[in-house]
Amino acid sequence: MGQRDSLAFVTLRSLLGAPLSLEPISSWCQHTDMPINWVSTTELHDPSRFLRAGDLVLTTGINNRTGEQQAAFVDSLLSVPVVALGYGVGLIDQHIPEHLVHLAERGGLALFEVPVTTPFTAVSHWVAEELYASRYAAVQRATEIQAELTRALLGEQGLEPILLRLSQLTGSECAVIDRRGDLLASEPASVEWEPLSDMRARAGVIGSEVTLTPIEIERVVVAYLALRHFAMPTPVAPFVAGLIGLELARRQAILTGRRELLGEVLDDAIHEVLAGPEIARKLQAHGVGLTSTYRVLVGTADAGPTQLRSIPWNLSDLFRDEGDRIHTALIGDMIIALIPATDDASTIAHKFHRQLSSVGRGASVGVGQPHSGTRAIRIGFHEAHDAMSRGAGIRIAEGLDVTSLLLNSVDTPVREVAQATLQPLLDYDKKHAGSLVVTLSTYLRSGCTPHVAATRLNVHRNGLQYRLRKIEALTRHDLTSFEDQVRFWLALTALGIT
């Protein structure tokens, strides 16, 4: 039994019109357009488990002689359902039994007569040859469409014209929908598409008028090709989806290259690797003028540098080949954006957060204050980085103090030093179920005033003094020393201990 491809089929109408002397008996022969998948010959009482929808059944009725047997036989065919029943006459019966004709007419079964001069094998061979010819023509047509669409892409006509050409060639409605459900393009443009979740729920269901094919970049599904009323062999849709994916990946690679080049320049500016005039010259080459005022945006997600580089943040702009409207760069696992002070930073931050959330979890975005000159890059970056590092979500920096600047320095191992400073206290508390770290934090936040700290900790002042001496002994630092007080304060802040 073969499997029908779209456009590769033979109908009962064409079979009855073939030079095989087949005679339609029931009126349903004129009302069925169901394609014939294959031809099966059977004399079983109930052949349904050996049949499938779309089969054409041939029989002589040798084992179904009684009215009850014929009724059960017809019911089994209708349950599949088959396309039609061909009844051979001239060997067992000279005419199709009237009761069988009545059952077919009442049940909606197409019934035709096969004369003794037409062997069942002749019917099978005719259907097989027509199926082969039809499928060959369909595959040839699919190959022509693939070649046409490839030429359109190589001719740099763009992705939207490809959908237009696909619609013209196949007579179908086409759309590209990103994985969040946003419609990127549709042909015709006026066609309405149901929610992506609804289409995905019905994908693969027999009779569904919409097919969905994933579009991938680096083996990650970024969008779907939706086709309605699509009647072409199965390889066409995956081919078109692959073609779109390749073009998107090409555009993404070009855009990533630009972002990385700008990232190198911004990295040099942040760390003052080059002199001011040289940095200004390099930034100008990327269209960044230091006479303008910018806010720096810094964002990241739990995706890693590879995905940030290979997977699109904004598929809509990439699909239309518009690139980045705002200067955007990549430094390590961070996105850096220079937002003109005249733009709505909050709206842009939300857009970046949504884009990052589509790439990985825990998306975090920080936005610095407006600055101009090299200060816009250096101070703005640290402000945004400090805001971003405070947790997932979107944060607008209110400014940057010395403590924040030290803690967010990308060049110094602040947190490693903080960990080493407090490790003796952390180990002691873990081993003895103690509270030295809490005592230290409370003491410092109480202005190093013993009676205030003791009250907040709900301990006697002698008990507090004992703990403070223990802290000094374990860390070998003096809590009466302002320098050591600052050391402890920074260490606690760096590790987020309050």
Secondary structure, 3 states (H helix, E strand, C coil): CCCCECCECEEHHHHHCCCCCCEECCHHHHCCCCEECEEEECCCCCCHHHCCCCEEEEECCCCCCCHHHHHHHHHHHHCCCCCEEEEECCCCCCCCCHHHHHHHHHHCCCEEEECCCCCHHHHHHHHHHHHHHHHHHHHHHHHHHHHHHHHHHHCCCCHHHHHHHHHHHHCCEEEEEECCCCEEEEECCCCCCCCHHHHHHHCCCCCCCEEEEEEEECCEEEEEEEEECCCCCCCHHHHHHHHHHHHHHHHHHHHHHHHHHHHHHHHHHHCCCCCHHHHHHHHHHCCCCCCCEEEEEEEEEECHHHHHHHCCCCHHHHHCCCCCCCEEEEECCEEEEEEECCCCHHHHHHHHHHHHHHHCEEEEEEECCCEECHHHHHHHHHHHHHHHCCCCEEEECCCCCHHHHHHCCCCCCHHHHHHHHHHHHHHHHHHHCCCHHHHHHHHHHCCCCHHHHHHHHCCCHHHHHHHHHHHHHHHCCCCCCHHHHHHHHHHHHHCCCC
